[in-house]
Amino acid sequence: MMRRVGMSDRIVVIGGGISGLSSAFYVQREAERQGRQVEITIVEASPALGGKINTLQREGFVIEKGPDSFLARKLPIIELAKELGLEGELTATNPSAKKTYIMKGGKLHPMPPGLVLGIPTEIAPFARTGLMTWRGKLRALADLVIPASREDGDESLGGFLARRVGRQVVERVAEPLLAGIYAGNLYKLSLNATFPQFKQAERKYGSLIRGMQMSRKAAAVNNSLPAAAKGGTFLTFRRGLSSLVQRLEDALSGADRRVGVKVTDIVKRKVEAGTGARAGEGTGFEFESGVGAGGDEGHTAGVGAGAEGASVASRYEVVLSSGERLPADGIILTAPAYDAAELLEPLMEVPELRAVEYVSVANVVMAFDKSTLGVDFDGSGFLVPRSEGLHITACTWTSSKWLHSSPDDKVLLRFYVGRAGDEASVSLPDEELIRAVRQDMLTTMGITAEPIFTEITRLMKSMPQYPVGHVDHIAHLRARMEQEIPGIYVTGAAYGGVGLPDCIRQGKEAAAAVLKSLH
């Protein structure tokens, strides 16, 4: 479809989380750079923008009810912070709280120094850890002599790690560590979609351990990171991650918003041969729509078809639950895969989206008076393997890890609940969930003190699980979309990474792709 000469391109962004806001921001910025006019509309079903990012300021505490930080080495979020004037708000973890523990046999064991994503890069500390048997340690070190695989295809993350460093490392170290990122079953997650650097390390160095050793050295001399990131693995913002959302909202003040309404249908316009009488008023267009996604099959419309500005032909119409119809030359769809599938299936087949399953998780934050605990928090928290049989999967000693998060005489603890195959606890009633978490708190740390307050956040069907072959599946999907529904682009956590920097990077890529499609 040709660009409408001298007129604005109308871009509808479906989803107002970090992926949608980043997409809208980069559409606006790139259009300004190219001297193009765009009209951006952001549609978000929930009552506020920001998606899972949700910072609560309460009684002097800074509480993250959703994600709480991001990897310092991933630059897209740092670059965005600079563009938004937020670089000075970046803060790293407490340098005195670098120690992390893993539970084994009801006891907390410190993770040996030198672990990089669960892979040992310092042999002596790994040899001394109580987390592994000698047989397990020797099997892990066999990675240094096991020949590299020359297979080109994808494989499961768990299968790869078991092949390189053994099942004991997977079950006792890697699974609890990586569960904090994906909440998944490592034997079902795609290696290429989650940690492609592992396969690259095996190929380049013949050993995963050697590859991670080299990666660690390279990270130590990375001069592109801001001062706050050097020496720390994670970063956040002093006033919480919601400050990023607020700054994006400010930067997008010229964009229209539809908040608290859901997209029910995406309608594709079809050019009619001849005069276009079916489309009314001589526009030469009719609408195609599927059944079951909120639209009427094969309905017709013409000038002023329920949306202001619809008198000028657009590629698509975005139908809202309010009844409004938004004309769109381009659409960036950032909804979860299951919602995206509902909207796209009337237009084309999307089995790749149906293949992405989701896991529900919850976090339970408890605040305490420090004087009531009698516990020395000498690190950032601990991880809980599946084999321990607890409700919680991890605990962050938030006030120790993030010094800005709590008054000096208080303690903030954050417990994580739910992972693939173990989601029942997430749906427990509040009182039962609190009771279960407090029992686990007693088991792991011996704490019986009453919290000052408790905040529970349930994130239902929030963690996408990338199946083996996911990277190729999504590439194939996007190639078909470009042919069958040009101008619609899918992006977000379901596609190329679940972390905040990954979502921002994908939003930037989506913005470029959609603008390019309108030339």
C-alpha positions as CSV (number, residue, x, y, z in Angstrom):
1,M,0.0,0.0,0.0
2,M,1.4,3.4,-0.9
3,R,2.0,6.1,1.7
4,R,-0.7,8.8,1.6
5,V,1.4,11.7,0.3
6,G,1.4,14.7,2.6
7,M,-0.6,13.0,5.3
8,S,0.3,11.4,8.6
9,D,0.9,7.7,9.0
10,R,-1.4,6.3,11.6
11,I,0.3,3.8,13.9
12,V,-1.7,1.9,16.5
13,V,0.3,0.2,19.3
14,I,-1.6,-2.6,21.0
15,G,-0.4,-3.0,24.6
16,G,1.0,-0.3,26.9
17,G,3.6,-2.2,28.7
18,I,7.4,-1.6,28.3
19,S,7.3,-3.2,24.8
20,G,4.5,-1.0,23.6
21,L,5.8,2.2,25.2
22,S,9.3,1.5,23.8
23,S,7.8,0.8,20.3
24,A,5.8,4.1,20.4
25,F,8.8,6.1,21.6
26,Y,11.0,4.8,18.8
27,V,8.3,5.3,16.2
28,Q,8.0,8.9,17.3
29,R,11.8,9.5,17.5
30,E,12.6,7.8,14.1
31,A,9.7,9.6,12.4
32,E,11.1,12.9,13.6
33,R,14.5,12.0,12.4
34,Q,13.1,11.2,8.9
35,G,10.9,14.3,8.8
36,R,7.8,12.1,8.6
37,Q,4.4,12.8,10.2
38,V,2.9,10.1,12.4
39,E,-0.2,9.8,14.6
40,I,0.4,7.3,17.3
41,T,-2.4,5.7,19.4
42,I,-1.6,3.4,22.3
43,V,-4.3,1.0,23.4
44,E,-4.0,-0.7,26.8
45,A,-6.7,-3.0,28.3
46,S,-5.7,-2.4,32.0
47,P,-6.4,0.9,33.8
48,A,-2.9,2.2,33.5
49,L,0.2,2.1,31.3
50,G,3.3,0.2,32.3
51,G,2.3,-3.4,32.0
52,K,4.0,-5.6,34.7
53,I,6.2,-2.7,35.9
54,N,4.6,-1.4,39.1
55,T,6.5,0.4,41.8
56,L,4.7,1.0,45.1
57,Q,6.0,3.7,47.5
58,R,4.8,2.8,51.0
59,E,5.9,3.9,54.4
60,G,9.4,4.8,53.2
61,F,9.8,1.6,51.2
62,V,10.3,1.3,47.4
63,I,8.5,-1.9,46.5
64,E,8.6,-3.5,43.0
65,K,5.4,-5.5,42.6
66,G,6.6,-6.7,39.1
67,P,10.1,-6.9,37.8
68,D,12.7,-5.3,40.1
69,S,15.8,-4.9,38.0
70,F,17.7,-5.7,34.8
71,L,21.0,-7.0,33.7
72,A,23.6,-4.2,33.6
73,R,25.4,-5.6,30.5
74,K,22.3,-5.3,28.3
75,L,22.6,-1.8,26.7
76,P,19.1,-1.1,25.2
77,I,17.6,0.0,28.5
78,I,20.7,2.0,29.4
79,E,20.6,3.8,26.1
80,L,16.9,4.5,26.6
81,A,17.6,5.8,30.1
82,K,20.1,8.2,28.6
83,E,17.6,9.4,25.9
84,L,15.0,10.1,28.6
85,G,17.4,11.8,31.0
86,L,17.3,9.1,33.5
87,E,20.9,7.9,33.5
88,G,21.6,9.7,36.8
89,E,18.8,7.7,38.5
90,L,20.5,4.3,37.8
91,T,21.7,2.5,40.8
92,A,23.5,-0.8,41.3
93,T,23.2,-3.5,43.8
94,N,24.9,-3.2,47.2
95,P,28.6,-4.1,46.7
96,S,28.6,-5.7,50.1
97,A,25.7,-8.0,49.3
98,K,27.2,-10.0,46.4
99,K,26.7,-13.4,48.1
100,T,23.8,-15.5,46.9
101,Y,22.7,-18.8,48.5
102,I,21.1,-22.0,47.2
103,M,19.2,-24.3,49.4
104,K,20.2,-28.0,49.5
105,G,18.9,-30.4,52.1
106,G,17.2,-27.7,54.1
107,K,20.4,-25.7,54.4
108,L,21.6,-22.5,52.7
109,H,24.9,-23.0,50.8
110,P,26.7,-20.0,49.3
111,M,27.0,-20.1,45.6
112,P,30.7,-20.5,44.7
113,P,32.4,-17.4,43.4
114,G,32.9,-17.4,39.6
115,L,29.5,-18.9,38.6
116,V,28.4,-17.2,35.3
117,L,24.7,-18.1,34.6
118,G,25.3,-21.3,36.7
119,I,28.5,-22.3,34.9
120,P,31.7,-22.5,37.0
121,T,34.5,-20.3,35.7
122,E,36.7,-20.6,38.9
123,I,37.6,-24.2,39.5
124,A,38.9,-24.0,43.1
125,P,35.8,-22.5,44.7
126,F,33.6,-24.8,42.7
127,A,35.6,-27.8,44.0
128,R,34.9,-26.7,47.6
129,T,31.2,-26.1,47.3
130,G,28.8,-28.2,49.4
131,L,26.2,-28.0,46.7
132,M,27.6,-30.8,44.6
133,T,28.9,-34.3,45.2
134,W,32.4,-35.1,44.0
135,R,30.9,-37.2,41.2
136,G,28.8,-34.2,40.1
137,K,31.8,-31.8,40.2
138,L,34.0,-34.2,38.2
139,R,31.2,-34.6,35.7
140,A,30.9,-30.8,35.3
141,L,34.6,-30.4,34.8
142,A,34.5,-33.1,32.1
143,D,33.1,-30.2,29.9
144,L,36.8,-29.2,29.4
145,V,37.5,-32.4,27.5
146,I,34.1,-33.4,26.0
147,P,34.2,-32.7,22.2
148,A,31.8,-29.9,21.0
149,S,28.7,-30.9,19.1
150,R,28.6,-30.0,15.5
151,E,24.8,-30.2,15.2
152,D,23.3,-27.1,13.8
153,G,19.7,-27.4,15.1
154,D,18.1,-26.1,18.3
155,E,17.9,-28.2,21.5
156,S,16.5,-27.8,24.9
157,L,18.5,-25.6,27.4
158,G,18.4,-28.4,30.0
159,G,19.5,-31.0,27.5
160,F,22.5,-28.9,26.4
161,L,23.6,-28.2,30.0
162,A,23.2,-31.8,31.0
163,R,25.3,-32.8,27.9
164,R,28.1,-30.3,28.8
165,V,28.2,-30.1,32.6
166,G,25.9,-32.9,33.8
167,R,22.5,-33.2,35.3
168,Q,23.6,-32.4,38.9
169,V,24.6,-28.9,37.8
170,V,21.3,-28.5,36.0
171,E,19.2,-29.6,39.0
172,R,21.1,-28.0,41.9
173,V,22.5,-24.8,40.3
174,A,21.2,-23.9,36.8
175,E,17.5,-24.7,37.3
176,P,16.9,-22.6,40.4
177,L,19.1,-19.8,39.0
178,L,17.5,-19.7,35.6
179,A,14.0,-20.3,37.0
180,G,14.2,-16.7,38.2
181,I,14.3,-15.6,34.6
182,Y,11.9,-17.9,32.8
183,A,10.1,-19.9,35.6
184,G,10.4,-22.8,33.2
185,N,11.3,-26.4,32.7
186,L,14.8,-26.3,31.3
187,Y,14.2,-29.5,29.4
188,K,11.5,-27.8,27.4
189,L,13.0,-24.3,26.9
190,S,14.8,-23.5,23.6
191,L,18.6,-23.1,23.9
192,N,18.7,-20.8,20.9
193,A,15.9,-18.6,22.2
194,T,17.2,-18.3,25.8
195,F,21.0,-18.6,26.0
196,P,22.4,-18.8,22.4
197,Q,25.8,-17.7,23.9
198,F,26.1,-21.1,25.4
199,K,26.1,-22.8,22.0
200,Q,28.4,-20.1,20.6
201,A,30.8,-20.7,23.5
202,E,30.9,-24.5,22.8
203,R,31.5,-23.9,19.1
204,K,34.2,-21.3,19.6
205,Y,36.1,-22.7,22.5
206,G,35.2,-26.4,22.5
207,S,34.0,-26.0,26.1
208,L,31.2,-24.2,27.9
209,I,33.4,-23.5,30.9
210,R,36.2,-22.0,28.8
211,G,33.7,-19.9,26.8
212,M,32.1,-18.5,30.0
213,Q,35.6,-17.7,31.3
214,M,36.3,-15.6,28.2
215,S,32.9,-14.0,28.4
216,R,33.6,-12.9,32.0
217,K,36.9,-11.4,31.0
218,A,35.3,-9.5,28.2
219,A,32.6,-8.1,30.5
220,A,35.2,-6.9,33.0
221,V,36.7,-4.5,30.4
222,N,33.4,-3.3,28.9
223,N,33.9,0.5,28.8
224,S,30.4,1.2,27.3
225,L,28.6,0.8,30.6
226,P,27.8,3.8,32.8
227,A,29.6,4.2,36.1
228,A,26.7,2.7,38.1
229,A,26.8,-0.5,36.1
230,K,30.5,-1.2,36.5
231,G,31.2,-3.9,39.1
232,G,27.5,-4.8,39.4
233,T,25.4,-7.4,37.7
234,F,22.0,-5.8,38.1
235,L,20.7,-2.2,37.9
236,T,17.4,-0.4,38.7
237,F,16.3,3.2,39.2
238,R,16.4,4.9,42.6
239,R,12.7,5.8,42.6
240,G,11.8,2.4,41.1
241,L,11.2,1.1,37.6
242,S,8.0,3.0,37.3
243,S,10.1,6.2,36.8
244,L,11.0,4.8,33.4
245,V,7.3,4.3,32.6
246,Q,6.5,7.8,33.7
247,R,9.3,9.3,31.7
248,L,8.2,7.4,28.6
249,E,4.6,8.7,29.1
250,D,6.0,12.2,29.3
251,A,8.0,11.8,26.1
252,L,4.8,10.4,24.4
253,S,2.6,13.3,25.5
254,G,1.6,13.8,21.9
255,A,0.3,10.3,21.4
256,D,-3.3,9.4,21.8
257,R,-4.1,6.8,24.5
258,R,-7.0,4.4,25.0
259,V,-6.6,3.0,28.5
260,G,-9.0,0.5,30.1
261,V,-10.3,-0.7,26.7
262,K,-9.5,-3.9,24.9
263,V,-8.9,-4.5,21.2
264,T,-11.5,-7.0,20.0
265,D,-10.7,-7.2,16.3
266,I,-8.2,-6.2,13.6
267,V,-10.1,-5.6,10.4
268,K,-8.2,-5.8,7.1
269,R,-9.3,-3.5,4.3
270,K,-9.6,-5.2,0.8
271,V,-9.4,-3.2,-2.4
272,E,-12.5,-3.6,-4.5
273,A,-12.3,-3.7,-8.3
274,G,-14.3,-0.9,-10.0
275,T,-16.0,1.9,-8.2
276,G,-16.1,0.3,-4.7
277,A,-19.9,0.6,-4.4
278,R,-20.0,-2.0,-1.6
279,A,-17.7,0.1,0.5
280,G,-20.1,3.1,0.3
281,E,-19.3,6.7,-0.5
282,G,-16.8,5.7,-3.3
283,T,-13.8,4.8,-1.2
284,G,-13.2,1.6,-3.1
285,F,-12.6,-0.4,0.1
286,E,-14.3,-3.1,2.1
287,F,-13.4,-4.7,5.4
288,E,-12.4,-8.3,5.9
289,S,-12.8,-9.7,9.4
290,G,-12.9,-13.1,11.0
291,V,-15.6,-14.6,13.2
292,G,-15.0,-15.0,16.9
293,A,-12.6,-12.2,17.5
294,G,-15.2,-9.5,18.0
295,G,-15.9,-8.5,14.4
296,D,-18.7,-9.2,11.9
297,E,-17.7,-11.4,9.0
298,G,-17.5,-9.4,5.7
299,H,-19.2,-6.3,7.0
300,T,-19.0,-3.2,4.9
301,A,-18.2,0.4,5.7
302,G,-17.4,3.7,4.0
303,V,-16.6,7.2,4.9
304,G,-16.7,7.9,8.7
305,A,-17.1,4.2,9.6
306,G,-17.3,4.7,13.3
307,A,-13.9,6.4,13.7
308,E,-12.8,9.9,13.3
309,G,-10.6,10.2,10.2
310,A,-11.8,6.9,8.7
311,S,-12.7,8.9,5.5
312,V,-9.1,8.4,4.3
313,A,-8.3,4.8,3.4
314,S,-6.1,2.9,5.8
315,R,-4.8,-0.6,5.6
316,Y,-6.6,-1.7,8.8
317,E,-9.1,-0.8,11.4
318,V,-8.5,-1.7,15.1
319,V,-11.9,-2.3,16.8
320,L,-12.1,-1.6,20.5
321,S,-14.4,-2.9,23.2
322,S,-15.8,0.6,23.6
323,G,-17.1,0.4,20.0
324,E,-14.5,2.8,18.6
325,R,-12.8,1.9,15.4
326,L,-9.2,3.2,14.9
327,P,-7.9,3.5,11.3
328,A,-4.3,2.2,11.1
329,D,-1.7,2.2,8.4
330,G,0.6,0.2,10.7
331,I,0.0,-1.9,13.8
332,I,2.5,-3.0,16.5
333,L,1.0,-5.8,18.5
334,T,2.7,-6.3,21.9
335,A,0.1,-8.5,23.6
336,P,1.0,-11.9,25.0
337,A,1.1,-14.7,22.4
338,Y,-2.3,-16.1,23.3
339,D,-4.0,-12.7,23.0
340,A,-2.1,-11.9,19.8
341,A,-3.2,-15.2,18.3
342,E,-6.9,-14.4,19.0
343,L,-6.5,-11.1,17.1
344,L,-4.5,-12.5,14.2
345,E,-6.1,-15.9,13.5
346,P,-9.1,-14.3,11.7
347,L,-6.5,-12.9,9.3
348,M,-4.0,-15.8,9.0
349,E,-2.9,-19.0,10.7
350,V,-0.5,-18.5,13.6
351,P,0.5,-21.9,15.1
352,E,3.8,-20.4,16.1
353,L,2.0,-18.2,18.7
354,R,-0.1,-21.1,20.0
355,A,3.1,-23.0,20.6
356,V,4.2,-20.5,23.2
357,E,2.9,-21.6,26.6
358,Y,2.8,-19.4,29.7
359,V,3.5,-19.9,33.4
360,S,1.8,-18.0,36.3
361,V,3.9,-16.6,39.1
362,A,3.4,-14.5,42.2
363,N,5.6,-12.5,44.5
364,V,5.0,-11.8,48.2
365,V,6.7,-8.8,49.7
366,M,7.0,-8.5,53.5
367,A,8.3,-5.5,55.5
368,F,9.7,-5.9,59.0
369,D,11.2,-4.0,61.9
370,K,14.9,-4.9,61.8
371,S,14.9,-5.3,65.6
372,T,12.4,-8.1,65.5
373,L,14.3,-10.4,63.2
374,G,17.7,-11.2,64.7
375,V,19.0,-12.4,61.3
376,D,22.2,-11.2,59.6
377,F,21.5,-10.7,55.9
378,D,25.0,-11.0,54.4
379,G,24.0,-11.2,50.8
380,S,21.3,-10.7,48.2
381,G,19.1,-13.7,48.9
382,F,18.7,-17.4,48.1
383,L,17.3,-19.8,45.5
384,V,15.3,-23.0,46.1
385,P,15.6,-26.0,43.8
386,R,12.4,-28.0,43.0
387,S,13.8,-30.9,45.0
388,E,13.4,-29.0,48.3
389,G,9.6,-29.2,48.0
390,L,8.8,-25.6,49.2
391,H,6.2,-23.2,48.0
392,I,8.8,-20.5,47.3
393,T,11.3,-20.6,44.5
394,A,13.5,-17.9,45.8
395,C,13.8,-15.0,48.2
396,T,15.5,-11.7,47.7
397,W,16.8,-9.9,50.8
398,T,15.7,-6.7,49.1
399,S,16.8,-4.2,51.7
400,S,20.2,-5.7,51.7
401,K,20.5,-6.0,47.9
402,W,19.0,-2.6,47.1
403,L,20.0,0.0,49.8
404,H,17.5,2.6,48.5
405,S,14.5,0.2,49.0
406,S,14.1,0.4,52.7
407,P,14.5,2.7,55.8
408,D,17.7,1.9,57.7
409,D,15.8,0.4,60.7
410,K,13.5,-1.8,58.5
411,V,13.9,-5.0,56.4
412,L,12.2,-5.8,53.1
413,L,12.0,-9.4,51.9
414,R,10.5,-10.5,48.6
415,F,9.5,-14.2,48.0
416,Y,8.8,-15.7,44.6
417,V,6.2,-18.4,44.1
418,G,5.4,-20.5,41.0
419,R,7.2,-22.2,38.2
420,A,6.5,-24.6,35.3
421,G,4.8,-27.7,36.7
422,D,4.3,-26.0,40.1
423,E,1.8,-23.2,39.8
424,A,-0.9,-24.2,42.4
425,S,0.4,-22.0,45.1
426,V,0.0,-18.9,43.0
427,S,-3.8,-19.2,43.1
428,L,-4.0,-19.8,46.9
429,P,-6.2,-17.3,48.7
430,D,-4.2,-14.5,50.3
431,E,-4.3,-15.8,53.8
432,E,-3.2,-19.3,52.7
433,L,-0.5,-18.0,50.5
434,I,0.9,-15.8,53.3
435,R,0.7,-18.7,55.7
436,A,2.6,-21.0,53.2
437,V,5.3,-18.3,52.6
438,R,5.8,-17.7,56.3
439,Q,6.2,-21.4,56.9
440,D,8.9,-21.5,54.2
441,M,10.4,-18.4,55.8
442,L,10.7,-20.3,59.1
443,T,12.1,-23.3,57.4
444,T,14.8,-21.5,55.4
445,M,15.7,-18.6,57.8
446,G,14.1,-19.3,61.2
447,I,12.1,-16.1,61.1
448,T,8.9,-16.0,63.1
449,A,8.4,-12.2,63.4
450,E,5.2,-10.6,62.3
451,P,5.5,-8.4,59.2
452,I,4.5,-4.8,59.4
453,F,2.6,-5.3,56.1
454,T,2.5,-7.8,53.2
455,E,2.0,-7.0,49.5
456,I,0.9,-9.9,47.1
457,T,1.2,-9.6,43.4
458,R,-0.1,-12.4,41.1
459,L,1.1,-12.3,37.5
460,M,-1.2,-14.9,35.8
461,K,0.1,-16.4,32.5
462,S,2.9,-13.9,32.5
463,M,6.1,-16.0,31.8
464,P,6.4,-17.1,28.1
465,Q,8.0,-20.5,27.6
466,Y,10.0,-20.6,24.4
467,P,9.7,-24.1,22.9
468,V,12.6,-25.8,21.0
469,G,12.7,-24.3,17.5
470,H,11.2,-21.0,18.7
471,V,13.7,-18.7,16.9
472,D,13.0,-20.3,13.6
473,H,9.3,-20.4,14.3
474,I,9.1,-16.7,14.9
475,A,11.3,-15.8,11.9
476,H,8.9,-17.9,9.7
477,L,5.9,-16.2,11.3
478,R,7.2,-12.7,10.6
479,A,8.1,-13.6,7.0
480,R,4.5,-14.8,6.4
481,M,3.0,-11.8,8.2
482,E,5.0,-9.5,5.9
483,Q,3.4,-11.2,2.9
484,E,-0.1,-11.8,4.2
485,I,-0.7,-8.8,6.6
486,P,1.9,-6.2,5.8
487,G,2.1,-3.4,8.2
488,I,1.4,-5.5,11.3
489,Y,4.3,-6.4,13.5
490,V,4.4,-8.6,16.6
491,T,6.9,-7.9,19.4
492,G,7.4,-8.3,23.1
493,A,8.3,-10.9,25.7
494,A,6.8,-13.7,23.7
495,Y,9.2,-13.4,20.9
496,G,12.9,-12.5,21.6
497,G,13.6,-12.2,25.3
498,V,11.7,-11.6,28.5
499,G,13.9,-9.1,30.3
500,L,13.2,-5.3,30.2
501,P,16.2,-4.6,27.9
502,D,15.1,-7.3,25.5
503,C,11.6,-5.9,25.3
504,I,13.0,-2.4,24.7
505,R,15.3,-3.7,22.0
506,Q,12.4,-5.5,20.3
507,G,10.3,-2.4,20.6
508,K,12.9,-0.4,18.7
509,E,13.2,-3.0,16.0
510,A,9.4,-3.1,15.7
511,A,9.3,0.7,15.2
512,A,11.8,0.5,12.4
513,A,10.1,-2.4,10.7
514,V,6.6,-0.8,10.8
515,L,7.9,2.6,9.5
516,K,9.8,0.8,6.7
517,S,6.7,-1.1,5.7
518,L,4.9,2.3,5.1
519,H,7.3,3.6,2.5
